[in-house]
């Protein structure tokens, strides 16, 4: 016969809350995580953008104009970390891009979207990077919807984060 006074069968609200928290935490995956003032973002975070075609007289050409979502607007000017594939633009002058995909599949060659690449404005004294080096960088995240000669995402004062 069951004894309802047996401590092994008593209702413990803390255990229920702990189980509920564990269950919910597996469903909720944030777009980014913050640690020590540095926000770790993923390429999925950068997909909160829609593009419309816009004609630029200066270039006499049509370009994709970004309309950034609120999550990206909230990141503008913040220090972020992101991991990607390095694409040298002009390694001699220190111009690099960071891509969600390797060079063969990137925005330039593989048909990926403009949200999958960002401009790296590296701090002085950085090492020389090779095509498709997988690196995590930290820097000031900047949205660009004005300069057609740069990417929509810029990482300023970027530095490599060592594992």
PyMOL commands that set and color helices and strands:
alter all, ss='L'
color gray80, all
select helices_A, chain A and resi 7-9+13-27+45-47+70-75+91-93+103-105+114-116
alter helices_A, ss='H'
color red, helices_A
select strands_A, chain A and resi 32-35+38-41+49-56+61-68+79-90+95-99+117-122+134-143+153-160
alter strands_A, ss='S'
color yellow, strands_A
deselect
rebuild
show_as cartoon
